[in-house]
Amino acid sequence: MTVRTAVMGAGSWGTVFAKLLRDAGGEVTLWGRRPAVVEAINERRENPDYLPGIVLPEGLRATTDPAEALAGADFVALAVPAQSLRENLAAWTPLLPPESVLVSLMKGVELGTCRRMSEVIAEVAGVPDERVAVFCGPNLAREVAAGQPAAAVAACVDEERARRLQAATMTPYFRVYTTTDVIGCELGGAVKNIVALCVGIAVGLGFGDSTRALLMTRGLAETARLGAALGADEHTFAGLAGMGDLIATCSSPLSRNRTFGENLGRGMTLEQVVAVTKQTAEGVKSSEAVLELARKHNVEMPITEAVVNVLRHKVPIKDAAISLISRSPKPERYGV
């Protein structure tokens, strides 16, 4: 039986995820907000705004009509910016097929509520946790679109649904693992964007590999501390959804969060960087929500705090760096 999926959001990762599903043999309809993008996908098999030069597979359909996209879907993959999820999903909820699995492709935490994306989905759509899945990992859109070997994690508290999502997304070039640790996967995806902003700032300032290694490893420790407080499996952070995603996002020039940070480190103002950034850098807005979530659970996250100080409180980057490095050191233990 052919699996049918609606991918809601025709940005870079939504488009690549739709391609992945189609390459795996599924039936896919991609919803896009902008008619010009939808027309290009249907007529030229290309998304020129987000993935110029990438040929999309035959049979991948796009539409601006959410009802058309959602009709009969087994999976509904949500690929909109994290902070717009609540509003979009509220409009789509009456159209959701009753047994569909709702899959979060987003990596963020909601401002104001500090809810993870799976929590927002369950609340707004009125579905049990068993019908909400998360798809995450070190997946840079253009590399996956080009068919380069890659892997991801399909997470759901219902193991059978996680395996179904795994089967729907496996291709010869893309391997998918499963887990029931939704919390760990979501925190890994959200916090790595914040760490990548900090790494980008360091690169922009001219710092080298030692600084990057410092930020990445201590960033992973921050993520693990928050995960432990929220009930995640600590082993998740050593895998694709934790360390793997962190390495890719902090190391690649294709990473929008690292690039955003680099521009700040080179001396551009926040307003200037926002003006030249064409795609959403989720860590910019999620950093504040992640820090608030950490404080609610009495978890120290100094890198996240430094990023918030720079972005929200306009603390000069060099002052934030000095404050971060001059903190009193503690015993080095994994996850502490």
Residue frames relative to the residue before (quaternion, step in Angstrom):
aa qw qx qy qz dx dy dz
M 1.0000 0.0000 0.0000 0.0000 0.00 0.00 0.00
T 0.4071 -0.7281 0.5023 0.2277 3.57 -0.78 1.05
V 0.3544 -0.7300 0.5495 0.1990 3.55 -0.91 0.98
R 0.1862 -0.7837 0.5845 0.0976 3.56 -0.91 0.92
T 0.0446 -0.8107 0.5833 -0.0232 3.57 -0.86 1.02
A 0.2048 -0.7201 0.6480 0.1398 3.52 -1.15 0.77
V 0.1303 -0.7671 0.6246 0.0671 3.56 -0.82 1.02
M 0.1698 -0.8223 0.5414 0.0438 3.54 -0.46 1.27
G 0.7278 0.3162 -0.2746 0.5430 3.53 -0.07 1.35
A 0.1223 -0.8388 0.5303 0.0167 3.56 -0.46 1.24
G 0.2813 0.7306 -0.5575 0.2760 3.56 0.96 0.88
S 0.7846 -0.3371 0.2088 0.4765 3.58 -1.23 -0.22
W 0.7411 0.4002 -0.2578 0.4734 3.62 0.69 -0.99
G 0.6073 0.5410 -0.3656 0.4525 3.62 1.01 -0.63
T 0.6612 0.4993 -0.2996 0.4730 3.57 0.97 -0.86
V 0.6679 0.4892 -0.3049 0.4708 3.59 0.92 -0.85
F 0.6366 0.5177 -0.3359 0.4625 3.59 0.98 -0.75
A 0.6251 0.5209 -0.3297 0.4788 3.59 1.05 -0.74
K 0.6329 0.5197 -0.3215 0.4754 3.59 1.01 -0.79
L 0.6398 0.5384 -0.3131 0.4503 3.55 0.97 -0.90
L 0.6626 0.5049 -0.2971 0.4667 3.56 0.91 -0.93
R 0.6666 0.4958 -0.2976 0.4703 3.56 0.99 -0.86
D 0.6377 0.5193 -0.3191 0.4709 3.59 1.03 -0.79
A 0.6657 0.4904 -0.2899 0.4820 3.58 1.19 -0.58
G 0.6240 -0.5909 0.3210 0.3979 3.58 1.28 0.05
G 0.5284 0.6533 -0.4041 0.3615 3.58 1.22 0.13
E 0.4638 -0.6151 0.5493 0.3236 3.51 -1.39 0.15
V 0.0270 -0.8400 0.5382 -0.0639 3.58 -0.60 1.14
T 0.0436 -0.7472 0.6618 0.0425 3.51 -1.13 0.82
L 0.2124 -0.7906 0.5698 0.0721 3.54 -0.79 1.12
W 0.2158 -0.7709 0.5869 0.1213 3.57 -0.76 1.05
G 0.0097 -0.7913 0.6112 -0.0125 3.53 -0.96 0.95
R 0.5100 -0.6673 0.4601 0.2879 3.55 -1.08 0.73
R 0.7634 0.3852 -0.1861 0.4840 3.58 0.99 -0.82
P 0.4734 -0.7071 0.4488 0.2729 3.61 -0.64 1.08
A 0.6377 0.5454 -0.3462 0.4196 3.62 0.95 -0.77
V 0.6507 0.5011 -0.3149 0.4757 3.59 1.01 -0.80
V 0.6494 0.5170 -0.3091 0.4642 3.58 0.94 -0.91
E 0.6539 0.5149 -0.3116 0.4586 3.58 0.92 -0.86
A 0.6557 0.5113 -0.3146 0.4579 3.59 0.94 -0.84
I 0.6417 0.5177 -0.3231 0.4645 3.59 1.00 -0.81
N 0.7109 0.4638 -0.2644 0.4578 3.59 0.87 -0.92
E 0.7783 0.3764 -0.1886 0.4659 3.58 0.89 -0.89
R 0.8000 0.2650 -0.1332 0.5215 3.61 1.01 -0.76
R 0.3422 -0.7549 0.4838 0.2809 3.59 1.31 -0.15
E 0.6174 0.4852 -0.3553 0.5071 3.52 0.95 0.99
N 0.2182 -0.7181 0.6392 0.1679 3.54 -1.22 0.59
P 0.1926 -0.8569 0.4641 0.1151 3.58 0.26 1.26
D 0.6320 0.5538 -0.3433 0.4195 3.60 1.10 -0.54
Y 0.8088 0.2787 -0.1147 0.5049 3.58 1.00 -0.80
L 0.8097 0.1131 -0.0387 0.5746 3.60 1.07 -0.70
P 0.0042 -0.8364 0.5480 -0.0069 3.59 0.66 1.02
G 0.7957 0.2999 -0.2321 0.4723 3.55 -1.00 0.89
I 0.6116 0.5237 -0.3558 0.4744 3.62 1.24 -0.19
V 0.2728 -0.7631 0.5667 0.1488 3.57 -0.71 1.11
L 0.2891 -0.7709 0.5489 0.1445 3.57 -0.71 1.11
P 0.5770 -0.6358 0.3843 0.3393 3.60 -1.02 0.69
E 0.5800 -0.5625 0.4589 0.3696 3.53 -1.21 0.55
G 0.7554 0.3770 -0.2787 0.4577 3.55 -1.10 0.68
L 0.5599 0.5595 -0.4039 0.4586 3.60 1.25 -0.09
R 0.1122 -0.8194 0.5618 0.0215 3.57 -0.46 1.21
A 0.1486 -0.7719 0.6122 0.0856 3.54 -1.20 0.61
T 0.0161 -0.7974 0.6027 -0.0234 3.55 -1.17 0.64
T 0.3833 -0.6875 0.5572 0.2645 3.56 -1.25 0.40
D 0.6008 0.5654 -0.3418 0.4500 3.59 1.31 -0.07
P 0.3424 -0.7697 0.4921 0.2192 3.64 -0.35 1.12
A 0.6106 0.5529 -0.3583 0.4395 3.61 1.05 -0.66
E 0.6490 0.5104 -0.3113 0.4706 3.56 0.98 -0.81
A 0.6660 0.5110 -0.3040 0.4505 3.56 0.93 -0.87
L 0.7483 0.4496 -0.2169 0.4368 3.57 0.88 -0.99
A 0.5006 0.6891 -0.4246 0.3069 3.61 1.14 -0.48
G 0.8749 0.0506 -0.0683 0.4768 3.55 -0.76 1.11
A 0.3904 0.7535 -0.4639 0.2542 3.60 1.21 0.24
D 0.3606 -0.7001 0.5760 0.2191 3.57 -1.06 0.83
F 0.7651 0.1334 -0.0692 0.6262 3.55 1.13 -0.79
V 0.1233 -0.7462 0.6482 0.0878 3.55 -1.14 0.72
A 0.1313 -0.8096 0.5710 0.0362 3.56 -0.36 1.27
L 0.2128 -0.7976 0.5595 0.0747 3.56 -0.67 1.15
A 0.0321 0.8314 -0.5438 0.1098 3.54 -0.45 1.31
V 0.3771 0.6999 -0.5086 0.3304 3.56 0.96 0.89
P 0.6576 -0.4759 0.3640 0.4567 3.64 -1.15 0.23
A 0.6171 -0.6105 0.3514 0.3506 3.57 -0.93 0.92
Q 0.7195 0.4598 -0.2692 0.4455 3.59 0.84 -0.90
S 0.6731 0.4559 -0.3050 0.4961 3.62 1.25 -0.12
L 0.4061 0.7514 -0.4544 0.2531 3.59 1.26 -0.09
R 0.6694 0.5301 -0.3230 0.4082 3.59 0.73 -1.04
E 0.6935 0.4794 -0.2821 0.4580 3.57 0.82 -0.99
N 0.6769 0.4920 -0.2991 0.4586 3.59 0.89 -0.91
L 0.6944 0.4871 -0.2888 0.4439 3.56 0.82 -0.98
A 0.5894 0.5665 -0.3696 0.4416 3.60 1.06 -0.64
A 0.6745 0.4803 -0.2925 0.4783 3.59 1.02 -0.76
W 0.7208 0.4567 -0.2485 0.4584 3.59 1.05 -0.73
T 0.5080 0.7053 -0.4115 0.2742 3.59 1.11 -0.58
P 0.6626 0.4967 -0.3450 0.4418 3.68 0.84 -0.72
L 0.6891 0.4863 -0.2699 0.4644 3.59 1.22 -0.44
L 0.5051 0.6855 -0.4177 0.3169 3.61 1.23 -0.24
P 0.4686 -0.6469 0.5138 0.3130 3.63 -0.91 0.82
P 0.5887 -0.6649 0.3331 0.3170 3.60 -0.84 0.95
E 0.7732 0.3199 -0.1880 0.5143 3.62 1.07 -0.56
S 0.3986 0.7443 -0.4692 0.2588 3.59 1.21 0.13
V 0.3649 -0.6810 0.5889 0.2372 3.53 -1.26 0.58
L 0.2631 -0.7770 0.5565 0.1319 3.57 -0.77 1.06
V 0.1384 -0.8291 0.5417 0.0080 3.55 -0.53 1.24
S 0.2563 -0.7660 0.5733 0.1371 3.57 -0.75 1.05
L 0.1315 -0.7684 0.6231 0.0632 3.55 -0.88 1.04
M 0.5491 0.6556 -0.3578 0.3749 3.57 1.32 -0.03
K 0.1858 -0.7775 0.5950 0.0827 3.54 -1.15 0.70
G 0.5102 0.6188 -0.4423 0.4015 3.53 0.13 1.31
V 0.3072 -0.6899 0.6143 0.2286 3.53 -1.41 -0.01
E 0.4946 -0.7084 0.4244 0.2709 3.56 -0.85 1.00
L 0.4576 -0.6704 0.5222 0.2618 3.53 -0.95 0.95
G 0.7785 0.3466 -0.2518 0.4588 3.57 -1.05 0.73
T 0.7969 0.2520 -0.1269 0.5342 3.58 0.91 -0.91
C 0.2692 -0.7791 0.5029 0.2601 3.59 1.23 -0.58
R 0.4064 0.7161 -0.4738 0.3124 3.58 1.15 0.52
R 0.4650 -0.6282 0.5473 0.2995 3.49 -1.20 0.68
M 0.6686 -0.5342 0.3305 0.3980 3.58 -1.17 0.49
S 0.6350 0.5235 -0.3408 0.4545 3.60 0.99 -0.72
E 0.6356 0.5217 -0.3277 0.4653 3.58 1.08 -0.67
V 0.6291 0.5168 -0.3305 0.4773 3.57 1.03 -0.77
I 0.6447 0.5292 -0.3187 0.4504 3.59 0.94 -0.89
A 0.6806 0.4897 -0.2964 0.4573 3.58 0.81 -0.98
E 0.6694 0.5067 -0.3009 0.4523 3.57 0.97 -0.87
V 0.7349 0.4406 -0.2521 0.4498 3.58 0.70 -1.08
A 0.7327 0.4116 -0.2368 0.4875 3.59 0.90 -0.89
G 0.3678 -0.7560 0.4759 0.2584 3.59 1.21 -0.28
V 0.4838 0.6551 -0.4363 0.3827 3.57 1.04 0.80
P 0.5454 -0.6080 0.4466 0.3653 3.61 -1.13 0.47
D 0.6763 -0.5015 0.3548 0.4065 3.57 -1.24 0.42
E 0.6055 0.5965 -0.3455 0.3977 3.57 1.11 -0.68
R 0.7048 0.4360 -0.2631 0.4939 3.59 1.20 -0.40
V 0.6373 0.4909 -0.3287 0.4948 3.59 1.27 0.24
A 0.0462 -0.7976 0.6013 -0.0103 3.56 -0.83 1.03
V 0.2462 -0.7356 0.6130 0.1503 3.54 -1.34 0.36
F 0.1265 -0.7715 0.6207 0.0593 3.56 -1.01 0.86
C 0.1575 0.8178 -0.5242 0.1778 3.59 -0.45 1.17
G 0.3282 0.7364 -0.5579 0.1970 3.52 -1.31 0.23
P 0.6701 -0.5049 0.3619 0.4062 3.58 -1.30 0.00
N 0.2557 0.8054 -0.4790 0.2375 3.55 0.57 1.22
L 0.0986 -0.7760 0.6228 0.0152 3.56 -0.25 1.29
A 0.5378 -0.7126 0.3370 0.2990 3.52 -0.47 1.30
R 0.7058 0.4728 -0.2954 0.4370 3.60 0.72 -1.00
E 0.6433 0.5192 -0.3325 0.4538 3.61 0.99 -0.70
V 0.6617 0.4832 -0.3050 0.4855 3.58 0.95 -0.85
A 0.6313 0.5416 -0.3278 0.4480 3.58 1.02 -0.81
A 0.6853 0.4764 -0.2772 0.4760 3.57 1.11 -0.69
G 0.5261 -0.6678 0.3912 0.3524 3.59 1.27 0.03
Q 0.3520 0.7262 -0.5157 0.2879 3.58 1.16 0.45
P 0.5926 -0.5923 0.3926 0.3793 3.64 -0.97 0.73
A 0.1402 0.7772 -0.5944 0.1514 3.56 -0.84 1.03
A 0.1719 -0.7768 0.5988 0.0920 3.55 -1.33 0.18
A 0.0940 -0.7817 0.6153 0.0385 3.53 -1.29 0.42
V 0.3787 -0.6904 0.5670 0.2419 3.52 -1.40 0.03
A 0.1899 -0.7377 0.6382 0.1116 3.54 -1.00 0.92
A 0.0570 -0.8304 0.5537 -0.0252 3.57 -0.50 1.21
C 0.2026 0.7407 -0.6251 0.1401 3.55 -1.02 0.87
V 0.5089 -0.6426 0.4650 0.3345 3.59 -1.01 0.70
D 0.6447 0.4203 -0.2985 0.5645 3.57 1.30 -0.35
E 0.3599 -0.7833 0.4654 0.2007 3.57 -0.25 1.27
E 0.6275 0.5473 -0.3422 0.4353 3.59 1.02 -0.75
R 0.6620 0.4866 -0.3083 0.4795 3.61 0.99 -0.77
A 0.6021 0.5388 -0.3582 0.4677 3.59 1.08 -0.64
R 0.6635 0.4925 -0.3105 0.4699 3.59 0.96 -0.79
R 0.6213 0.5308 -0.3459 0.4610 3.59 1.05 -0.66
L 0.6499 0.4943 -0.3130 0.4850 3.57 1.01 -0.79
Q 0.5997 0.5579 -0.3438 0.4592 3.56 1.06 -0.74
A 0.6863 0.4893 -0.2847 0.4566 3.58 0.83 -1.00
A 0.6756 0.5142 -0.2917 0.4405 3.59 1.06 -0.75
T 0.7683 0.3715 -0.1757 0.4907 3.60 1.20 -0.42
M 0.5193 0.6425 -0.4227 0.3727 3.61 1.21 -0.02
T 0.0324 0.7722 -0.6332 0.0411 3.56 -0.96 0.93
P 0.6901 -0.4643 0.3246 0.4503 3.62 -1.20 0.12
Y 0.7524 0.3645 -0.2184 0.5034 3.62 1.11 -0.51
F 0.7532 0.3403 -0.1766 0.5344 3.59 1.23 -0.18
R 0.1365 -0.8036 0.5787 0.0266 3.56 -0.60 1.22
V 0.1320 -0.7992 0.5849 0.0429 3.57 -0.98 0.86
Y 0.1910 -0.7578 0.6178 0.0864 3.53 -0.99 0.97
T 0.3015 -0.7575 0.5483 0.1858 3.60 -1.21 0.34
T 0.0312 0.7664 -0.6414 0.0165 3.52 -1.30 0.50
T 0.3855 -0.6871 0.5539 0.2690 3.54 -1.29 0.28
D 0.5460 0.6345 -0.3850 0.3887 3.59 1.30 -0.03
V 0.1145 -0.8225 0.5567 0.0217 3.55 0.27 1.29
I 0.6404 0.5465 -0.3316 0.4257 3.61 0.90 -0.89
G 0.6862 0.4941 -0.2883 0.4494 3.57 0.81 -0.97
C 0.6552 0.5133 -0.3102 0.4593 3.56 0.97 -0.86
E 0.6850 0.4835 -0.2974 0.4567 3.58 0.90 -0.85
L 0.6579 0.4937 -0.3239 0.4675 3.59 0.95 -0.77
G 0.6175 0.5440 -0.3450 0.4513 3.58 1.00 -0.76
G 0.6940 0.4838 -0.2701 0.4597 3.56 0.94 -0.90
A 0.6910 0.4841 -0.2849 0.4549 3.58 1.00 -0.78
V 0.7237 0.4512 -0.2632 0.4511 3.59 0.80 -0.97
K 0.6023 0.5719 -0.3824 0.4050 3.62 1.01 -0.63
N 0.5973 0.5565 -0.3704 0.4431 3.61 1.10 -0.54
I 0.6513 0.5112 -0.3063 0.4697 3.56 1.04 -0.79
V 0.6447 0.5026 -0.3151 0.4821 3.57 0.98 -0.85
A 0.6400 0.5302 -0.3265 0.4503 3.61 1.01 -0.79
L 0.5919 0.5448 -0.3634 0.4699 3.59 1.09 -0.61
C 0.6788 0.4881 -0.2849 0.4688 3.57 0.92 -0.93
V 0.6319 0.5131 -0.3266 0.4804 3.59 1.02 -0.79
G 0.6412 0.5290 -0.3213 0.4537 3.56 0.97 -0.84
I 0.6244 0.5288 -0.3317 0.4695 3.57 0.99 -0.81
A 0.6520 0.5167 -0.3110 0.4596 3.57 0.96 -0.90
V 0.6441 0.5076 -0.3192 0.4751 3.58 0.99 -0.81
G 0.6560 0.5221 -0.3043 0.4522 3.56 0.96 -0.88
L 0.6681 0.4870 -0.2870 0.4838 3.56 1.14 -0.63
G 0.5617 -0.6341 0.3679 0.3835 3.57 1.28 -0.15
F 0.4415 0.6906 -0.4674 0.3311 3.59 1.22 0.22
G 0.4335 -0.7501 0.4591 0.1963 3.55 -1.17 0.65
D 0.8286 -0.2854 0.1831 0.4454 3.50 -1.35 -0.39
S 0.6017 0.5657 -0.3723 0.4235 3.60 1.04 -0.63
T 0.6565 0.4992 -0.3036 0.4770 3.58 0.98 -0.84
R 0.6544 0.5142 -0.3161 0.4554 3.55 0.95 -0.87
A 0.6412 0.5194 -0.3221 0.4641 3.57 1.00 -0.83
L 0.6129 0.5509 -0.3330 0.4582 3.56 1.04 -0.83
L 0.7179 0.4593 -0.2648 0.4511 3.57 0.73 -1.05
M 0.6685 0.5095 -0.3127 0.4425 3.59 0.93 -0.81
T 0.7013 0.4582 -0.2892 0.4632 3.59 0.85 -0.89
R 0.6826 0.4494 -0.3028 0.4903 3.59 0.96 -0.77
G 0.5872 0.5553 -0.3655 0.4618 3.57 1.17 -0.49
L 0.6364 0.5113 -0.3242 0.4780 3.56 1.04 -0.75
A 0.6275 0.5292 -0.3339 0.4634 3.59 1.06 -0.73
E 0.6183 0.5340 -0.3379 0.4672 3.60 1.02 -0.77
T 0.6575 0.5191 -0.3062 0.4522 3.55 0.91 -0.96
A 0.6733 0.5006 -0.2918 0.4593 3.56 0.93 -0.93
R 0.6230 0.5352 -0.3468 0.4530 3.61 1.02 -0.73
L 0.6723 0.4763 -0.2993 0.4812 3.56 0.90 -0.91
G 0.6301 0.5438 -0.3293 0.4460 3.57 1.01 -0.80
A 0.6463 0.5195 -0.3224 0.4565 3.58 0.94 -0.86
A 0.6623 0.5131 -0.3056 0.4524 3.58 0.99 -0.83
L 0.7403 0.4040 -0.2200 0.4903 3.59 1.10 -0.67
G 0.6079 -0.6139 0.3368 0.3744 3.59 1.25 0.10
A 0.3877 0.7177 -0.4927 0.3030 3.59 1.17 0.46
D 0.5194 -0.5922 0.5119 0.3428 3.54 -1.34 0.29
E 0.4464 -0.7267 0.4494 0.2657 3.61 -0.56 1.12
H 0.6034 0.5790 -0.3641 0.4100 3.61 1.12 -0.57
T 0.5375 0.6343 -0.4012 0.3845 3.59 1.16 -0.49
F 0.6935 0.5084 -0.2845 0.4238 3.57 0.95 -0.84
A 0.6305 0.5014 -0.3371 0.4872 3.58 1.27 -0.15
G 0.6749 0.5159 -0.2752 0.4501 3.58 1.28 -0.15
L 0.8217 -0.2633 0.1885 0.4690 3.53 -1.32 -0.39
A 0.7096 0.4697 -0.2656 0.4532 3.58 0.93 -0.89
G 0.7097 0.3971 -0.2482 0.5264 3.57 1.25 -0.30
M 0.8177 0.2383 -0.1139 0.5115 3.54 -0.07 -1.33
G 0.6435 0.5462 -0.3325 0.4207 3.60 0.93 -0.84
D 0.6890 0.4660 -0.2721 0.4838 3.56 0.85 -0.99
L 0.6283 0.5464 -0.3264 0.4474 3.58 1.04 -0.79
I 0.6614 0.5094 -0.3101 0.4548 3.59 0.88 -0.93
A 0.6790 0.4974 -0.3022 0.4476 3.58 0.81 -0.98
T 0.7183 0.4643 -0.2658 0.4447 3.58 0.80 -0.99
C 0.7007 0.4545 -0.2722 0.4778 3.59 1.04 -0.69
S 0.7378 0.4598 -0.2288 0.4381 3.59 1.10 -0.61
S 0.7258 0.4860 -0.2518 0.4166 3.58 1.02 -0.71
P 0.4506 -0.6650 0.5214 0.2880 3.59 -1.03 0.73
L 0.5650 0.5833 -0.3818 0.4414 3.60 1.29 -0.16
S 0.5596 0.6196 -0.3785 0.3997 3.58 1.26 -0.33
R 0.3841 -0.7485 0.4908 0.2266 3.57 -0.61 1.10
N 0.6383 0.5213 -0.3400 0.4530 3.62 1.06 -0.64
R 0.6475 0.4886 -0.3275 0.4844 3.59 0.95 -0.80
T 0.6490 0.5195 -0.3219 0.4531 3.60 0.93 -0.86
F 0.6114 0.5424 -0.3390 0.4659 3.58 1.03 -0.80
G 0.6829 0.4881 -0.2826 0.4642 3.57 0.89 -0.94
E 0.6155 0.5542 -0.3444 0.4422 3.59 1.02 -0.79
N 0.6577 0.5144 -0.3098 0.4548 3.56 0.94 -0.88
L 0.6281 0.5119 -0.3307 0.4838 3.58 1.05 -0.72
G 0.6750 0.5139 -0.2928 0.4410 3.56 0.91 -0.93
R 0.6662 0.4981 -0.2945 0.4704 3.57 1.16 -0.56
G 0.6728 -0.5486 0.2778 0.4112 3.55 1.29 0.06
M 0.4739 0.6511 -0.4648 0.3681 3.59 1.23 0.08
T 0.4748 -0.6403 0.5107 0.3220 3.58 -1.13 0.56
L 0.6689 -0.4851 0.3690 0.4256 3.54 -1.27 0.34
E 0.6599 0.5170 -0.3089 0.4493 3.57 0.92 -0.89
Q 0.6490 0.5127 -0.3162 0.4648 3.58 1.01 -0.76
V 0.6592 0.4997 -0.3181 0.4632 3.59 0.95 -0.82
V 0.6289 0.5278 -0.3358 0.4618 3.58 0.96 -0.83
A 0.6575 0.5381 -0.3089 0.4275 3.59 0.97 -0.87
V 0.7545 0.3770 -0.2155 0.4921 3.60 1.01 -0.73
T 0.5838 0.5752 -0.3737 0.4344 3.60 1.26 -0.10
K 0.2783 -0.8143 0.4922 0.1310 3.57 -0.43 1.23
Q 0.7691 0.2746 -0.1538 0.5563 3.58 1.12 -0.62
T 0.6249 -0.5742 0.3862 0.3615 3.55 -1.23 0.52
A 0.1795 -0.7269 0.6536 0.1106 3.57 -0.95 0.95
E 0.3169 -0.8215 0.4387 0.1796 3.57 0.08 1.34
G 0.6207 0.5859 -0.3501 0.3857 3.59 1.03 -0.69
V 0.5624 0.6237 -0.3903 0.3772 3.58 1.13 -0.56
K 0.7622 0.3372 -0.1935 0.5176 3.58 0.84 -0.94
S 0.6627 0.5300 -0.3205 0.4209 3.59 0.98 -0.76
S 0.5352 0.6555 -0.4164 0.3324 3.59 1.10 -0.56
E 0.6627 0.5093 -0.3079 0.4546 3.57 0.94 -0.86
A 0.6688 0.4955 -0.2961 0.4686 3.57 0.99 -0.87
V 0.6375 0.5174 -0.3286 0.4669 3.60 1.01 -0.78
L 0.6535 0.5051 -0.3201 0.4641 3.60 0.94 -0.83
E 0.6456 0.5061 -0.3253 0.4703 3.59 0.97 -0.79
L 0.6294 0.5263 -0.3266 0.4691 3.58 1.02 -0.81
A 0.6543 0.5147 -0.3116 0.4582 3.59 0.94 -0.87
R 0.6696 0.5019 -0.3059 0.4541 3.58 0.91 -0.85
K 0.6055 0.5525 -0.3522 0.4517 3.58 1.09 -0.65
H 0.7600 0.3368 -0.1796 0.5260 3.56 1.14 -0.66
N 0.4715 -0.7160 0.4102 0.3110 3.58 1.29 0.40
V 0.4057 0.6911 -0.4806 0.3562 3.55 0.98 0.94
E 0.3517 -0.7312 0.5462 0.2081 3.57 -0.87 0.96
M 0.0675 0.7787 -0.6202 0.0668 3.58 -0.88 0.99
P 0.1176 -0.8639 0.4852 0.0669 3.59 0.45 1.19
I 0.6318 0.5156 -0.3547 0.4574 3.63 0.99 -0.65
T 0.6415 0.5110 -0.3136 0.4786 3.56 0.97 -0.86
E 0.6501 0.5187 -0.3140 0.4580 3.57 0.96 -0.86
A 0.6429 0.5226 -0.3229 0.4575 3.59 0.99 -0.80
V 0.6459 0.5129 -0.3159 0.4689 3.58 1.00 -0.82
V 0.6472 0.5053 -0.3183 0.4739 3.60 0.96 -0.83
N 0.6370 0.5344 -0.3351 0.4432 3.59 0.96 -0.80
V 0.6709 0.4849 -0.2935 0.4781 3.58 1.01 -0.79
L 0.7408 0.4437 -0.2374 0.4449 3.58 0.81 -1.04
R 0.7970 0.3255 -0.1561 0.4842 3.57 0.79 -0.99
H 0.7854 0.3381 -0.1658 0.4913 3.55 0.87 -0.95
K 0.4019 -0.7656 0.4307 0.2584 3.57 1.35 0.17
V 0.2429 0.7506 -0.5641 0.2436 3.57 1.01 0.79
P 0.5136 -0.6434 0.4571 0.3368 3.65 -0.82 0.87
I 0.5925 -0.6247 0.3764 0.3420 3.55 -0.93 0.94
K 0.6753 0.4937 -0.3137 0.4492 3.61 0.86 -0.86
D 0.6252 0.5214 -0.3404 0.4705 3.61 1.05 -0.67
A 0.6472 0.5100 -0.3156 0.4705 3.59 1.00 -0.84
A 0.6447 0.5252 -0.3201 0.4540 3.59 1.00 -0.80
I 0.6527 0.5108 -0.3098 0.4659 3.59 0.95 -0.89
S 0.6480 0.5205 -0.3107 0.4611 3.57 0.98 -0.88
L 0.6623 0.5145 -0.3043 0.4518 3.58 1.00 -0.86
I 0.7185 0.4561 -0.2588 0.4568 3.58 0.83 -0.98
S 0.7119 0.4787 -0.2638 0.4409 3.59 1.05 -0.73
R 0.3800 0.7182 -0.4978 0.3034 3.61 1.22 0.18
S 0.5725 -0.5831 0.4439 0.3676 3.57 -1.15 0.58
P 0.3913 -0.7349 0.4979 0.2428 3.62 -0.69 1.00
K 0.2049 -0.7591 0.6067 0.1174 3.51 -1.26 0.57
P 0.6730 -0.4696 0.3410 0.4585 3.63 -1.18 0.28
E 0.3921 -0.7259 0.5190 0.2236 3.59 -0.97 0.89
R 0.1872 0.7404 -0.6242 0.1649 3.54 -0.56 1.21
Y 0.5730 -0.6048 0.4145 0.3661 3.56 -0.98 0.75
G 0.8334 0.2030 -0.1616 0.4879 3.54 -0.89 0.95
V 0.6450 0.5137 -0.3262 0.4622 3.60 1.25 0.13
